[in-house]
Structure formats: C-alpha cells, structure tokens
C-alpha cells in the first residue's frame, strides 16, 4: 500500500536502457491501438452513412467535425490529468491522484454543460456558415442526439488519464475495441434497419454514437471498481467534495493543451481549404495523402501519451536520470516507427493511393499522379509531426504547457501556414508547396519543443530541487 507523503521522494527503479525501451513500448502499443480503433469508429460511421446519399454523407461529416472540435478542446482538460496523476503516483501520493482525477471529472462535466448550447444550436450556426439548408438540418438533428455523448466521452477520457498515470493502458485498448464492435453493430442495425430494427438513417448513427460513449464510460468505471488495487483510490467516494487547488490546476494545465490541439487541428482544416482553391484533383489527392498521414500519426500520438506517463512518473519520484532516459527511449521508438512508415510511403506511393480510388474511372490516373508525390512527402511529414507530438507529450509530463503552447502556435501558423501559402501561390509550387510549408512548420515545432524539454532537463540537473522548472512554467 502506498503510504508516502506528498513530498517524499521514492527510491529509483530500474533505469537500464532496456527497461525504459520495454516500458515505453509496452505502454505505447495499447495507446496506439486505442487511437487506431477510435479512428476506425469514425471511419465506420462515415462509410455506412455515405451509402445513404451525398446529402447524408455531407451532413454526418459536418456533424462529426463539429462534435470533434468541441470534444477535442475538452479533451485537453482530461489530458491535463495524466501528468498530475503520474507525478502523484510517482511520489506515492494516492490522495493527490484521487483529487486530480475527481477534479478532472468536475471540469469536463462543467465544460460539457457550457458547450451544450453550441451543439444544440448547430443548425442555425451551420446555416450562418453558409451550409445548404438540408445538410444543416440533418447535421443539427444528428447533434441533438449525439451531443449527450460529450459527457460520457470526456468522463472516459479522464478515467483513461487515471489509468494511464498508473501505467495500465491495456484496458484502454480493450474498451476501445469493444466500443468499435458495438458501434459497427449498432450502425448496421439502426442506419439500415436490419433484423427488424427501424431504419433510422443518420439518426441511427447518432444513437450509436451515444451508446458507444456510454459503454466506454461504463466499462471503464466497472473495471476500476472491480480491481481492489484501483478501487482503493476511491475516485467516486464523496464525489461532491471540491478540491479547488486541484480544480484550478486542471484548468491551468488543460487550457494550453486544448489551445495547442485546436491550433493544429485548425491548421489542417485550412490546408484543405488551400488545396480546394488550387483544384478538385489536388484536393482529392490531398485527402488521400492526409488519410495515410493521419493513420501514421496514431503511432507517435500513442507514444506521446506513453512519454507523458513515463516522464511524469519519473519526475514525480525525483528521478532525473529516469526522466532523461524515458524521454530518449520514447523519442528513439518514435523515430524508428517513423523510419519504417516513411520507407513504405516512399516505395509504394501509387499503390497506396490506389487503395482509395476506382482506377477504372477516367480521372483516377490524374489523381494518382498528384497523390503519389504527396504521399512521399507525407513520409517526411510523419517524422517531424511525430517528433513534435512526442516532445509535447514529454513536456506535459513535466506539467509544462504554457510555453510549449506558444512555441507550437508560432510553428504552426507564422511559420507553417505562411510557408505553405508562399510555396503554393507566390512561388507557384501548387499543392506540393502546401505540404512543403506544413513540413517546415512541424519541423520547427519539433526542434523548438525538443529544445525546450532538454533545456528544462539541463536546468533541473543543475538545480536538483527543480525550483527553476516551477518558475519557468508558472
């Protein structure tokens, strides 16, 4: 049983390189699998609804993107719980683990209440944004049902942060796979009306989304309550009791994380708009390349989450050697996976692009010719994108979020967007120029965020009590 007080430094554990590589790999793989499964859930929804017609397809894309923007911002507060829980666990402070998780749930529930009017009023908002009335109406009706999923979805994210901080990532993968299966079954039954169920179309997809979110939260709660070593944290006991310092810390750490995530997501939205102004073929090719980049990004994203936990756990117990080796191990693993992916992208770009095309169509050859080079560039793209994501994850493990947010925003917009626009239009590189620009922006983020992390680490070695870190991240 953990009995260490808040300020106690626990003994160092095995800091061999082999242990750090193994721990990062075994922790990262479930995170990667969970991210890929979540991506598959979203893909399933779009594919199934897409068979109903172009209007329904456009509506669910709009609806899911709107929901995703609200959800992804709220997930920043859940992500803030990961380093809080990991550091507290590292120093043997079970009470602080409980307080951080409980206040994380408070924050996301409050966030869900505050953002509910946006989702409820989605139809007039989409109409104001210039969307077609029939598409906006369907998207609005979808969100009137699916909006309730924001509460269990974000609660699941906070509980996932708790389990991550305790290095129990395996159950996260199993729960996500269970929701993937349920989502496919519910969509099949409720969208098309098989086996006597009513054919609800896009509304069936909304019900499925709500059911999947509830299942994820229920299964995770049941797992925690069913394990004595986890139930002893008493996450739900006296849930109404506030802990205002922990509440403020979740918000203090979470807002920069949310803004950083939002800045990157919006950058890729603008990328699609830029490609659309160049031409339809270019936009189609961009969409194909971006799909592969998104799939590949799930690997470093999972490793970044593992990096947050490993760095936070070592830092919490005052183990600076462990912090450094945990960071290097996850960076090396990220580079290794990226090298494999980049090689595949470079060797088989046209074959990969053909997976998304009906090659018998007359315009397929033109799209293939344009998508091939973009997929090759996506190989370099995934390396720098992965390095910046992992560096951001490691910095979160140190509870350093404000300065990384500023560095990331500078890299994404003044550097990345400006270079993309300059290469594409004044320099006439077209669509390839957009991708070159974003590679440069993400490379800048990778350099700046890794520089920030190792600079802080050197400062902490020079000042063992880590007071410099507190002053710099305040």
Buried (B, 14 or more C-beta within 10 A) or exposed (E): EBEBEEEEEBEEBEBEEEBBBEBBBEBBBBBBBBBBBBBBBBEBBEEBBBEBEEBBBBBBBBBBEBBEBBBBBBBBBBBBBBBBBBBBBBBBBBBBBBBBBBBBBBBBBBBBEEBBEBBEBBBEBBBEEEBBEEBBBBBBBBBBBBBBBBBBBBBBBBBBBBBBBBBBBBBBBBBBBBBBEBBBEBBBBBBBBEEEBEEBBBBBBBBBBBBBBBBBBBBBBEBBEEEEEBBEBEBBEEEEEEBEEBBEBBBBBBBBBBBBBBBBBBBEEBBEEBBEEBBEBBBBBBBBBBBBBBBBBBBBBBBBBBBBBBBBBBBBBBBBEBBBBBBBBBBBBBBEBBEEBBEBBBEEBEEBBBEBBEEEEEEBEBBBEBBBBBBBBBBBBBBBBBBBBBBBBBBBBBBBBBBBBBBBBBBBBEBBBEBBBBBBBEEEBBBBBBBBBBBBBBBBBBBBBBEBBBEBBEBBEEEEEBEBBEEBBE
